[in-house]
Amino acid sequence: MPRYTYTDRMAGPVIDTAHGSLLSKQPGRPFPVHAGKVIFECDAATILEADAKLLEVTGRVAAKEASVCCAIF
């Protein structure tokens, strides 16, 4: 069964700021970039089952939050 890992890309420490940094490839970027934070992991048969588990445990809907992404391992 695949392992699904959900990450919130707007969480975690800031790795690039609006004023530029050593990591910046776009120094004029108008928003901070975060490292991201894993918010949920589960084993599921399908992505729909994993999304349902995410909703049940965290109350978050991945399809409605642009900052939430999912990786399958």
Secondary structure, 3 states (H helix, E strand, C coil): CCEEEEEECCCCCEEECCCCCCCCCCCCCCCCEECCEEEEEEECCCHHHHHHHHHHHHCCCHHHCCCEEEEEC
